[in-house]
Amino acid sequence: MKYKVEYDSGVTDGIKAIWGIPEGADVLEITPMGDVFVRLSDNTFQLISVTDGVVQDVTDDINEYGLPPVDFALGDEWYQLDAQAALSEEGFTLPAKACFGFRVPLFQGGEYSSANIEAEDILSYHTRVQALVSDDA
């Protein structure tokens, strides 16, 4: 993976607050595209996919393939390796406490292209996407 997201406890606490993640949960990883893997206190795992606008249980996949997963197809799905490669080729950089975000989210019809991607503050991106998800509910 080309990009590594730099974040601190303020970011992880903010993400948990934005998405209503319960006490005792641990943020395990934030992907360059802003998606977040969380381990809940009952040792189940969730993926907060800001890419797709969903929170989903990924316990079975993580138990079988690990994190990051040893399965390349799953790794590409979760970490969007093709997008990272394209962004790297175009010279995109990723500042601390930022992720790549879709200007128009994919779940709202946004294009999966570098023209629709920008580096954005992680908490700002999560706040924006969570509000859109709530509006769609």
C-alpha positions as CSV (number, residue, x, y, z in Angstrom):
1,M,0.0,0.0,0.0
2,K,1.4,3.3,-1.0
3,Y,-0.3,5.5,1.6
4,K,-0.4,5.3,5.4
5,V,-2.9,7.3,7.3
6,E,-1.5,9.2,10.3
7,Y,-4.0,9.7,13.1
8,D,-4.2,10.0,16.9
9,S,-6.7,9.3,19.7
10,G,-8.5,12.5,18.9
11,V,-9.3,11.2,15.5
12,T,-10.3,7.7,16.7
13,D,-12.5,9.2,19.5
14,G,-14.1,11.5,17.0
15,I,-14.9,8.7,14.6
16,K,-16.4,6.7,17.3
17,A,-18.6,9.7,18.4
18,I,-19.6,10.5,14.8
19,W,-20.8,6.9,14.1
20,G,-22.1,6.1,17.6
21,I,-19.6,3.3,18.2
22,P,-20.0,2.0,21.8
23,E,-17.6,2.4,24.6
24,G,-14.9,-0.2,24.8
25,A,-14.5,-0.4,21.0
26,D,-11.1,-0.1,19.4
27,V,-10.3,1.5,16.1
28,L,-7.9,-0.9,14.5
29,E,-7.1,0.8,11.3
30,I,-8.1,3.7,9.0
31,T,-7.6,3.1,5.3
32,P,-6.3,5.7,2.9
33,M,-9.8,6.1,1.6
34,G,-11.1,6.8,5.1
35,D,-12.8,3.5,5.8
36,V,-12.4,2.3,9.4
37,F,-12.1,-1.1,11.0
38,V,-13.3,-1.3,14.5
39,R,-13.2,-4.2,17.1
40,L,-16.2,-4.1,19.4
41,S,-15.9,-5.2,23.0
42,D,-17.6,-8.6,22.1
43,N,-14.6,-9.2,19.8
44,T,-16.6,-8.7,16.6
45,F,-15.4,-6.5,13.9
46,Q,-17.1,-3.7,11.9
47,L,-16.1,-1.8,8.8
48,I,-17.3,1.8,8.7
49,S,-17.3,2.2,4.9
50,V,-17.5,5.9,4.1
51,T,-16.8,4.8,0.5
52,D,-20.1,2.9,0.4
53,G,-22.0,4.8,3.2
54,V,-22.5,1.7,5.3
55,V,-21.4,0.1,8.6
56,Q,-21.1,-3.7,8.1
57,D,-20.1,-6.7,10.2
58,V,-16.8,-8.1,8.8
59,T,-16.1,-10.5,11.6
60,D,-16.1,-13.7,9.5
61,D,-13.8,-12.1,6.9
62,I,-11.3,-10.8,9.4
63,N,-11.3,-14.1,11.3
64,E,-10.6,-16.0,8.1
65,Y,-8.3,-13.6,6.3
66,G,-6.8,-11.2,8.9
67,L,-6.3,-7.5,8.8
68,P,-5.0,-6.5,6.4
69,P,-6.4,-9.6,4.7
70,V,-4.1,-12.2,3.0
71,D,-6.8,-12.5,0.2
72,F,-5.7,-10.1,-2.5
73,A,-9.3,-9.5,-3.9
74,L,-10.6,-8.7,-0.4
75,G,-7.5,-6.5,0.2
76,D,-8.2,-4.6,-3.0
77,E,-11.9,-4.2,-2.0
78,W,-11.1,-2.9,1.5
79,Y,-8.0,-0.8,0.7
80,Q,-8.8,0.1,-2.9
81,L,-5.3,-0.7,-4.1
82,D,-6.0,0.3,-7.7
83,A,-7.2,3.7,-6.7
84,Q,-4.2,4.2,-4.4
85,A,-1.9,3.3,-7.3
86,A,-3.6,5.8,-9.7
87,L,-3.5,8.5,-7.1
88,S,0.2,7.9,-6.5
89,E,0.9,8.0,-10.2
90,E,-0.9,11.4,-10.3
91,G,1.2,12.7,-7.5
92,F,-1.5,12.9,-4.8
93,T,-0.1,13.3,-1.2
94,L,-1.8,12.5,2.1
95,P,-1.2,15.0,5.0
96,A,-1.5,13.8,8.6
97,K,-5.0,13.3,9.9
98,A,-6.3,13.2,6.4
99,C,-7.7,10.6,4.1
100,F,-8.8,10.5,0.4
101,G,-12.4,11.3,0.2
102,F,-14.9,11.3,-2.6
103,R,-16.2,14.8,-3.3
104,V,-19.5,13.2,-4.4
105,P,-19.7,9.9,-2.5
106,L,-20.1,6.8,-4.6
107,F,-23.3,5.8,-2.9
108,Q,-24.7,9.1,-4.1
109,G,-23.7,8.6,-7.7
110,G,-20.2,10.0,-7.6
111,E,-17.6,8.7,-10.0
112,Y,-14.9,6.3,-9.0
113,S,-12.1,8.5,-10.5
114,S,-9.3,10.7,-9.3
115,A,-11.2,13.8,-10.5
116,N,-13.7,13.0,-7.7
117,I,-11.1,12.4,-5.0
118,E,-9.4,14.9,-2.8
119,A,-7.4,14.7,0.5
120,E,-9.7,15.7,3.3
121,D,-9.5,16.0,7.0
122,I,-10.6,12.6,8.3
123,L,-13.2,13.9,10.9
124,S,-14.6,16.4,8.4
125,Y,-15.1,13.6,5.8
126,H,-16.7,11.3,8.3
127,T,-19.0,14.0,9.5
128,R,-20.0,14.9,6.0
129,V,-20.6,11.2,5.0
130,Q,-22.5,10.3,8.2
131,A,-24.8,13.3,7.7
132,L,-25.5,12.1,4.1
133,V,-26.2,8.6,5.3
134,S,-28.5,9.8,8.0
135,D,-30.4,11.9,5.4
136,D,-30.8,8.9,3.2
137,A,-32.2,6.7,6.0
